[in-house]
Amino acid sequence: MSAVIEPTKTVQPRKAVLAMPEYHPPLAGRDALRLDFNENTFAPSPSVLRKLQQLTSEAMTIYPEREPVERIVADHFGLQRDRILLTNGVDEAIHLVACAFLDEGDEALICTPTFFMYDVSISLMTSGLKRVQSDDSLTFPFERFLAAITPKTKLIIIASPNNPTGATVSREHLLAIAAAAPQAVLMVDEAYFHFYGDTTIGDVGSIPNLIVARTFSKAYGLANLRIGMLAGDARLISFIRKVSSPYNVNGVALAVLPDAIADEAYINWYVDQVHGGRERIFAALHELHVRTWPSAANFVLMDIGPRHKELCAAMRKRGVLLRDRSADPGCDGYVRITVGVEDHVTRGIAALRESLAEIGWTPAEGRGQA
Ligand SMILES: Cc1ncc(COP(=O)(O)O)c(C=O)c1O
């Protein structure tokens, strides 16, 4: 009789999978005011909701067709159709870009702290991930970043505005980085574009190594439908399309996307809500002597210091979720709050005042105002 082999020990994944970091966002128990994931805190456009109600049961039985909607999206952005790829959120877009362009040994470059999925997707493809750490100002370290580019650099990912800092990178700096690394893809992640307003999407086509990512999860309020997009040089997009499933975007998301992008009045309203709310949150934190950093996104990062967990627990008790970013590099004691619609901001600020008072927080525990 052959020896019994423990099945869990028999099959091993790729070495890169064993070594790669795990990403477990705290999704459980979110039946509260969600100021933790930078989502739209309210709802998508009413025209999206109307379209959802019109979907038939037969529509659920059909494999989704991405191309006609890609044409509509390309027209919306004034781009040729072959320069757009719709994806299952920007999460998938990051994964597809890493899969399409990175071999083991290639270098990829990011600036930390930043969105953790870059680490996950890049580490799966190569052990050559280089992280350039921001200093305490949490601004983009342009000179040090440029200096980190080498002939082996194949992929650069920069979020502007960045998550969790809210910091931006100027178009001039982004184009300088693209020019300094012509052998690399520069992916600019514009997930928070609407709350900022500046974009490099107009440079797609003229900058051959530029790819811009946009999500419909944030301002558009479609996080649950998982839809995002890549815009870039047609040749680069064709490589990424090759590694994508033809059915990567579900038909419900495809059905509502044209309505979502057509309703500019709704997006403008939501962005105005966030801009107003961001000012109110900054003002409240200033008054409370909590250190913050400038943010061009729909969230604000604050320095609470050693009792960051206590603050998050006190907020949760009041039915408001914050995101503890303390484990991010260079973010010890930092907590992020999402900016939503007016009423949600009012509730968030009231809960913050009460929670800081309850835990007996004093400005000396953070590092005061920057
Ligand atoms: C910078 C950044 N990029 C991408 C994403 C993910 O977007 P999606 O929901 O489209 O996958 C996030 C989500 O928080 C983000 O912060």
The ligand as a MOL file (V3000), in Angstrom:
LIG
                    3D

  0  0  0     0  0            999 V3000
M  V30 BEGIN CTAB
M  V30 COUNTS 16 16 0 0 0
M  V30 BEGIN ATOM
M  V30 1 C -5.8870 54.2510 -6.3110 0
M  V30 2 C -6.9220 53.2030 -6.5040 0
M  V30 3 N -6.9560 52.5220 -7.6600 0
M  V30 4 C -7.8770 51.5790 -7.8820 0
M  V30 5 C -8.8240 51.2460 -6.9300 0
M  V30 6 C -9.7860 50.1180 -7.2000 0
M  V30 7 O -10.7700 50.5240 -8.0540 0
M  V30 8 P -11.8720 49.4900 -8.5860 0
M  V30 9 O -13.0020 49.5180 -7.6330 0
M  V30 10 O -12.2140 50.0400 -9.9290 0
M  V30 11 O -11.2350 48.1420 -8.6740 0
M  V30 12 C -8.8300 51.9120 -5.7150 0
M  V30 13 C -9.8370 51.5540 -4.6970 0
M  V30 14 O -9.8200 51.9370 -3.5890 0
M  V30 15 C -7.8570 52.9090 -5.5010 0
M  V30 16 O -7.7940 53.5580 -4.3350 0
M  V30 END ATOM
M  V30 BEGIN BOND
M  V30 1 1 1 2
M  V30 2 1 2 3
M  V30 3 2 2 15
M  V30 4 2 3 4
M  V30 5 1 4 5
M  V30 6 1 5 6
M  V30 7 2 5 12
M  V30 8 1 6 7
M  V30 9 1 7 8
M  V30 10 2 8 9
M  V30 11 1 8 10
M  V30 12 1 8 11
M  V30 13 1 12 13
M  V30 14 1 12 15
M  V30 15 2 13 14
M  V30 16 1 15 16
M  V30 END BOND
M  V30 END CTAB
M  END
